[in-house]
Amino acid sequence: MPPGPIESDREARETLEHMRGGPGSVLVRHFRFEGKGAPTRFLILEIPPGAAEGNHVHYADDRNGTGAYEEFYYVISGRGLATLGVETYPVAAGDYWHAPLDMARGLANADPAEVLKVHLTVVLRDPARTGPA
């Protein structure tokens, strides 16, 4: 596609093995918008049967170096199991949820045959100050 205001995700894909410590591989599509969306990022996760985005936490003070990200998930297709905190919830197409800072989150495909496709909006927050300014 020639340069213009419409972008294609065909060039912005990567396969992550054991994403966030989860089993299998996840195809991630990045929508970069030439950096115009910062501090927000948009992604599509395609999680095949048997794979998962492993449970992880984004802390407000970024103590583990993964970024102080809030995440907003929307299931496009498929069925999965979403972890929020210590609870796990079944999710399917049309379901959405917010994973705030300091809360564990993860997502696994729960279907034996269909890919779980999820739109993920990630918002980077300024790391909280942990000491006197």
C-alpha positions as YAML, in Angstrom:
chain: A
units: angstrom
residues:
- id: 1
  name: MET
  ca: [0.00, 0.00, 0.00]
- id: 2
  name: PRO
  ca: [1.41, 3.45, -0.85]
- id: 3
  name: PRO
  ca: [2.19, 5.83, 2.03]
- id: 4
  name: GLY
  ca: [-0.88, 7.59, 3.39]
- id: 5
  name: PRO
  ca: [-3.14, 7.82, 6.42]
- id: 6
  name: ILE
  ca: [-4.22, 4.14, 6.24]
- id: 7
  name: GLU
  ca: [-1.73, 1.65, 7.63]
- id: 8
  name: SER
  ca: [-1.54, -2.12, 7.28]
- id: 9
  name: ASP
  ca: [-0.57, -4.51, 10.04]
- id: 10
  name: ARG
  ca: [0.92, -7.00, 7.58]
- id: 11
  name: GLU
  ca: [4.43, -5.66, 8.16]
- id: 12
  name: ALA
  ca: [4.17, -5.30, 11.93]
- id: 13
  name: ARG
  ca: [3.83, -8.89, 13.14]
- id: 14
  name: GLU
  ca: [6.03, -10.89, 15.43]
- id: 15
  name: THR
  ca: [5.77, -14.32, 16.99]
- id: 16
  name: LEU
  ca: [6.57, -14.43, 20.68]
- id: 17
  name: GLU
  ca: [7.58, -17.77, 22.11]
- id: 18
  name: HIS
  ca: [6.41, -18.27, 25.70]
- id: 19
  name: MET
  ca: [4.89, -14.77, 25.90]
- id: 20
  name: ARG
  ca: [5.19, -13.57, 29.49]
- id: 21
  name: GLY
  ca: [6.15, -17.12, 30.47]
- id: 22
  name: GLY
  ca: [3.05, -18.74, 28.94]
- id: 23
  name: PRO
  ca: [3.10, -21.96, 26.91]
- id: 24
  name: GLY
  ca: [3.36, -21.98, 23.13]
- id: 25
  name: SER
  ca: [3.73, -19.05, 20.77]
- id: 26
  name: VAL
  ca: [1.54, -15.99, 20.28]
- id: 27
  name: LEU
  ca: [1.33, -13.94, 17.09]
- id: 28
  name: VAL
  ca: [1.37, -10.23, 17.95]
- id: 29
  name: ARG
  ca: [0.34, -7.54, 15.48]
- id: 30
  name: HIS
  ca: [1.48, -4.02, 16.34]
- id: 31
  name: PHE
  ca: [-0.41, -0.94, 15.23]
- id: 32
  name: ARG
  ca: [2.27, 1.71, 15.51]
- id: 33
  name: PHE
  ca: [0.60, 4.84, 14.05]
- id: 34
  name: GLU
  ca: [4.14, 6.23, 13.58]
- id: 35
  name: GLY
  ca: [4.25, 6.85, 17.33]
- id: 36
  name: LYS
  ca: [1.28, 9.23, 17.27]
- id: 37
  name: GLY
  ca: [-0.72, 7.14, 19.74]
- id: 38
  name: ALA
  ca: [1.84, 7.36, 22.56]
- id: 39
  name: PRO
  ca: [1.55, 6.67, 25.45]
- id: 40
  name: THR
  ca: [-1.06, 4.23, 24.11]
- id: 41
  name: ARG
  ca: [-0.27, 1.13, 22.03]
- id: 42
  name: PHE
  ca: [-2.68, -1.05, 20.10]
- id: 43
  name: LEU
  ca: [-2.06, -4.75, 19.41]
- id: 44
  name: ILE
  ca: [-3.87, -7.84, 18.21]
- id: 45
  name: LEU
  ca: [-2.95, -11.09, 19.94]
- id: 46
  name: GLU
  ca: [-3.60, -14.35, 18.11]
- id: 47
  name: ILE
  ca: [-3.28, -17.15, 20.64]
- id: 48
  name: PRO
  ca: [-3.50, -20.67, 19.16]
- id: 49
  name: PRO
  ca: [-4.92, -23.68, 21.03]
- id: 50
  name: GLY
  ca: [-2.65, -24.68, 23.89]
- id: 51
  name: ALA
  ca: [-0.93, -21.28, 24.05]
- id: 52
  name: ALA
  ca: [-1.23, -18.37, 26.49]
- id: 53
  name: GLU
  ca: [-0.02, -14.95, 27.46]
- id: 54
  name: GLY
  ca: [1.41, -15.92, 30.85]
- id: 55
  name: ASN
  ca: [0.29, -14.34, 34.10]
- id: 56
  name: HIS
  ca: [2.20, -11.16, 34.85]
- id: 57
  name: VAL
  ca: [1.93, -7.84, 36.68]
- id: 58
  name: HIS
  ca: [2.68, -4.30, 35.54]
- id: 59
  name: TYR
  ca: [3.43, -2.34, 38.70]
- id: 60
  name: ALA
  ca: [2.78, 1.39, 39.10]
- id: 61
  name: ASP
  ca: [6.39, 1.84, 40.25]
- id: 62
  name: ASP
  ca: [7.71, -0.46, 37.46]
- id: 63
  name: ARG
  ca: [9.65, -2.48, 40.04]
- id: 64
  name: ASN
  ca: [10.00, -5.45, 37.67]
- id: 65
  name: GLY
  ca: [11.02, -3.39, 34.64]
- id: 66
  name: THR
  ca: [8.10, -4.47, 32.42]
- id: 67
  name: GLY
  ca: [6.56, -0.99, 32.18]
- id: 68
  name: ALA
  ca: [3.78, 0.66, 34.16]
- id: 69
  name: TYR
  ca: [1.02, -0.47, 31.78]
- id: 70
  name: GLU
  ca: [-2.72, -0.59, 32.22]
- id: 71
  name: GLU
  ca: [-4.25, -2.98, 29.70]
- id: 72
  name: PHE
  ca: [-7.67, -3.12, 28.06]
- id: 73
  name: TYR
  ca: [-8.66, -6.40, 26.39]
- id: 74
  name: TYR
  ca: [-11.43, -7.06, 23.84]
- id: 75
  name: VAL
  ca: [-12.07, -10.58, 22.49]
- id: 76
  name: ILE
  ca: [-12.60, -10.51, 18.72]
- id: 77
  name: SER
  ca: [-13.07, -14.27, 18.28]
- id: 78
  name: GLY
  ca: [-12.51, -17.55, 20.06]
- id: 79
  name: ARG
  ca: [-12.77, -18.58, 23.70]
- id: 80
  name: GLY
  ca: [-10.30, -18.11, 26.49]
- id: 81
  name: LEU
  ca: [-9.58, -17.94, 30.18]
- id: 82
  name: ALA
  ca: [-8.68, -14.50, 31.53]
- id: 83
  name: THR
  ca: [-6.87, -14.16, 34.83]
- id: 84
  name: LEU
  ca: [-7.39, -10.99, 36.85]
- id: 85
  name: GLY
  ca: [-5.78, -10.99, 40.25]
- id: 86
  name: VAL
  ca: [-6.35, -14.46, 41.73]
- id: 87
  name: GLU
  ca: [-9.57, -15.15, 39.77]
- id: 88
  name: THR
  ca: [-9.94, -16.80, 36.37]
- id: 89
  name: TYR
  ca: [-12.90, -16.04, 34.11]
- id: 90
  name: PRO
  ca: [-14.14, -17.65, 30.89]
- id: 91
  name: VAL
  ca: [-14.20, -15.13, 28.03]
- id: 92
  name: ALA
  ca: [-15.51, -15.22, 24.46]
- id: 93
  name: ALA
  ca: [-16.09, -12.95, 21.47]
- id: 94
  name: GLY
  ca: [-17.51, -9.61, 22.56]
- id: 95
  name: ASP
  ca: [-16.13, -9.75, 26.12]
- id: 96
  name: TYR
  ca: [-13.84, -7.00, 27.36]
- id: 97
  name: TRP
  ca: [-12.06, -6.09, 30.58]
- id: 98
  name: HIS
  ca: [-9.57, -3.72, 32.16]
- id: 99
  name: ALA
  ca: [-6.38, -4.93, 33.87]
- id: 100
  name: PRO
  ca: [-5.23, -2.07, 36.13]
- id: 101
  name: LEU
  ca: [-1.76, -1.43, 37.43]
- id: 102
  name: ASP
  ca: [-0.57, -3.69, 40.26]
- id: 103
  name: MET
  ca: [-2.99, -6.51, 39.34]
- id: 104
  name: ALA
  ca: [-1.90, -9.85, 37.88]
- id: 105
  name: ARG
  ca: [-3.30, -10.64, 34.46]
- id: 106
  name: GLY
  ca: [-2.99, -13.35, 31.85]
- id: 107
  name: LEU
  ca: [-4.91, -14.92, 29.00]
- id: 108
  name: ALA
  ca: [-5.05, -18.50, 27.73]
- id: 109
  name: ASN
  ca: [-6.81, -20.05, 24.76]
- id: 110
  name: ALA
  ca: [-9.56, -22.40, 26.02]
- id: 111
  name: ASP
  ca: [-10.64, -23.79, 22.65]
- id: 112
  name: PRO
  ca: [-9.15, -27.02, 21.30]
- id: 113
  name: ALA
  ca: [-9.32, -25.90, 17.66]
- id: 114
  name: GLU
  ca: [-9.93, -22.14, 17.21]
- id: 115
  name: VAL
  ca: [-7.43, -19.32, 17.56]
- id: 116
  name: LEU
  ca: [-8.25, -16.79, 20.30]
- id: 117
  name: LYS
  ca: [-8.02, -13.31, 18.77]
- id: 118
  name: VAL
  ca: [-7.88, -10.33, 21.12]
- id: 119
  name: HIS
  ca: [-7.50, -6.59, 20.62]
- id: 120
  name: LEU
  ca: [-5.25, -5.21, 23.35]
- id: 121
  name: THR
  ca: [-4.93, -1.52, 24.18]
- id: 122
  name: VAL
  ca: [-1.93, -0.79, 26.38]
- id: 123
  name: VAL
  ca: [-1.56, 2.55, 28.19]
- id: 124
  name: LEU
  ca: [1.82, 3.48, 29.66]
- id: 125
  name: ARG
  ca: [1.53, 5.43, 32.92]
- id: 126
  name: ASP
  ca: [4.33, 7.41, 34.52]
- id: 127
  name: PRO
  ca: [5.97, 5.11, 37.07]
- id: 128
  name: ALA
  ca: [4.86, 6.07, 40.58]
- id: 129
  name: ARG
  ca: [7.47, 7.74, 42.72]
- id: 130
  name: THR
  ca: [8.47, 5.40, 45.54]
- id: 131
  name: GLY
  ca: [10.40, 7.87, 47.67]
- id: 132
  name: PRO
  ca: [10.62, 11.57, 48.49]
- id: 133
  name: ALA
  ca: [10.90, 13.85, 45.48]
...
